[in-house]
Amino acid sequence: MNTPVPVNYLAGYPPDLLAQVLPLLAEGRVGERLQRKYGPAHGVRSDGALYDYVMDLKARFMRSSPPLSKVVWDNKLHIIRNALGTHTTVSRVQGSKLKTKREIRIASLFKDTPEAFLRMIAVHELAHAKESDHGKAFYALCTWMEPQYHQIELDLRLFLAHRDLHGVVNWG
């Protein structure tokens, strides 16, 4: 029986690239290649540690961006919204003032992945603080914060496709 390779994560990539990676996905070899390339899982486990991690990135690259009130792991995010992370802004009237709170939620599945994948998602969500849409300026900001952004994004998409097809990768 031939199991179809999930290409939903790889939509938009050129056919010549897909021709290279789809056989690797079908054979189950992507997981081990990514393990060798990126190494073990990071140690960011709690919401507090995630907040500190993202705030460190923000302090290094986006000091003047609006403050974040919350950064948390979200165990429902990937399932409900088919998103890997979200950046939201909520405005509330408190008395005569308008209070704005910004938060980032990152899918809990990234608790057990290499640090590069977590950094790529965090950079992506931080970039939304300045650029709301996925345009040239947005990706320029992402690559400024993480020069290997596009390669890590492709590898992350390959990881997700591998995970859907063959199950969880143990990052050791």
C-alpha positions as CSV (number, residue, x, y, z in Angstrom):
1,M,0.0,0.0,0.0
2,N,1.4,3.4,-1.0
3,T,0.7,6.1,1.7
4,P,0.2,9.5,0.2
5,V,2.8,12.1,1.2
6,P,1.2,15.2,2.9
7,V,2.1,18.2,0.8
8,N,-0.1,20.7,2.5
9,Y,2.9,22.1,4.4
10,L,4.9,22.3,1.1
11,A,2.4,24.1,-1.1
12,G,4.0,26.9,-3.0
13,Y,7.5,25.4,-3.2
14,P,8.9,24.8,-6.7
15,P,8.3,21.4,-8.4
16,D,12.1,20.7,-8.6
17,L,12.4,21.1,-4.9
18,L,9.4,18.9,-4.3
19,A,10.8,16.2,-6.6
20,Q,13.9,16.1,-4.3
21,V,12.1,16.0,-0.9
22,L,8.9,14.0,-1.6
23,P,10.8,10.7,-2.1
24,L,12.7,11.3,1.2
25,L,9.4,11.9,3.0
26,A,7.8,8.8,1.5
27,E,10.8,6.7,2.6
28,G,10.8,8.2,6.1
29,R,14.3,9.6,5.9
30,V,13.5,13.2,6.6
31,G,13.3,12.8,10.3
32,E,16.8,11.4,10.7
33,R,18.3,14.0,8.4
34,L,16.8,16.8,10.4
35,Q,17.9,15.2,13.7
36,R,21.5,15.1,12.4
37,K,21.3,18.7,11.1
38,Y,19.6,20.4,14.2
39,G,20.6,18.2,17.1
40,P,18.6,17.6,20.3
41,A,15.5,19.4,21.6
42,H,15.8,22.7,23.4
43,G,15.2,23.1,27.1
44,V,12.4,25.7,27.0
45,R,9.6,23.9,28.8
46,S,7.5,26.3,30.9
47,D,5.5,29.4,29.9
48,G,7.9,31.4,32.0
49,A,11.0,30.1,30.2
50,L,9.2,30.7,26.8
51,Y,8.4,34.3,27.8
52,D,12.1,34.9,28.8
53,Y,13.3,33.3,25.5
54,V,11.0,35.5,23.3
55,M,11.7,38.6,25.4
56,D,15.4,38.0,24.9
57,L,14.9,37.9,21.1
58,K,12.7,41.0,21.3
59,A,15.4,42.9,23.4
60,R,18.1,42.0,20.9
61,F,16.2,42.8,17.7
62,M,13.0,44.8,18.4
63,R,13.5,47.1,21.4
64,S,11.2,49.8,20.1
65,S,8.3,47.4,19.3
66,P,5.3,47.4,21.5
67,P,5.6,45.5,24.8
68,L,4.3,41.9,25.1
69,S,2.0,41.1,28.0
70,K,2.1,37.3,27.5
71,V,4.0,34.6,25.7
72,V,2.7,31.0,26.3
73,W,2.7,27.5,25.0
74,D,-0.7,26.6,23.6
75,N,-1.6,22.9,23.3
76,K,-4.7,23.5,21.2
77,L,-3.3,25.9,18.7
78,H,-2.1,23.5,16.0
79,I,-5.2,21.4,16.1
80,I,-7.8,24.2,16.2
81,R,-6.4,26.9,13.9
82,N,-3.8,24.9,11.9
83,A,-1.4,27.5,13.1
84,L,2.1,27.1,14.6
85,G,2.0,30.4,16.5
86,T,-0.2,33.5,16.8
87,H,0.4,37.1,17.6
88,T,-2.8,38.9,18.9
89,T,-3.6,42.4,20.1
90,V,-6.5,43.0,22.4
91,S,-7.7,46.5,23.2
92,R,-9.9,47.2,26.2
93,V,-11.5,50.3,27.6
94,Q,-10.6,50.7,31.2
95,G,-12.2,53.8,32.6
96,S,-11.3,56.7,30.2
97,K,-8.2,54.9,28.9
98,L,-7.7,52.4,26.1
99,K,-5.4,49.5,27.2
100,T,-3.7,47.3,24.6
101,K,-2.3,43.9,25.4
102,R,-0.2,41.9,23.0
103,E,0.4,38.2,23.3
104,I,2.2,35.4,21.5
105,R,1.1,31.8,21.6
106,I,3.3,29.1,20.3
107,A,2.0,25.6,19.6
108,S,3.0,23.1,22.3
109,L,4.4,20.7,19.7
110,F,7.5,22.9,19.6
111,K,8.4,22.0,23.2
112,D,10.0,18.9,21.8
113,T,11.9,20.2,18.8
114,P,15.3,21.8,18.2
115,E,15.9,25.3,19.3
116,A,16.1,26.5,15.6
117,F,12.5,25.6,15.0
118,L,11.4,27.4,18.2
119,R,13.5,30.5,17.2
120,M,12.0,30.5,13.7
121,I,8.4,30.5,15.1
122,A,9.3,33.2,17.7
123,V,10.9,35.4,15.1
124,H,7.9,35.0,12.9
125,E,5.5,36.0,15.6
126,L,7.7,38.9,16.8
127,A,7.8,40.2,13.2
128,H,4.0,40.5,13.3
129,A,4.4,43.2,16.0
130,K,5.7,45.5,13.3
131,E,4.4,44.0,10.0
132,S,0.9,42.5,10.0
133,D,0.9,40.9,6.6
134,H,3.4,38.5,5.1
135,G,5.0,40.9,2.6
136,K,8.5,41.8,1.7
137,A,9.1,44.0,4.8
138,F,7.8,41.1,7.0
139,Y,10.3,38.6,5.6
140,A,13.1,41.1,5.5
141,L,12.5,41.6,9.3
142,C,12.4,37.8,9.8
143,T,15.7,37.3,8.0
144,W,17.3,40.2,9.8
145,M,16.5,38.5,13.2
146,E,17.3,35.0,11.8
147,P,19.5,34.9,8.7
148,Q,18.6,31.2,8.0
149,Y,14.9,31.9,8.4
150,H,13.8,30.5,5.0
151,Q,15.9,27.3,5.3
152,I,14.7,26.7,8.8
153,E,11.1,27.3,7.7
154,L,11.5,24.7,4.9
155,D,13.0,22.2,7.3
156,L,10.2,22.9,9.8
157,R,7.6,22.2,7.1
158,L,9.5,19.0,6.2
159,F,9.4,18.0,9.8
160,L,5.7,18.6,10.0
161,A,5.0,16.6,6.9
162,H,7.2,13.8,8.2
163,R,5.4,13.9,11.6
164,D,2.0,13.6,9.8
165,L,3.2,10.7,7.7
166,H,5.4,8.7,10.1
167,G,4.7,10.0,13.6
168,V,6.7,12.0,16.1
169,V,10.5,12.5,15.7
170,N,12.4,11.8,19.0
171,W,14.9,14.7,19.2
172,G,16.7,13.0,22.1
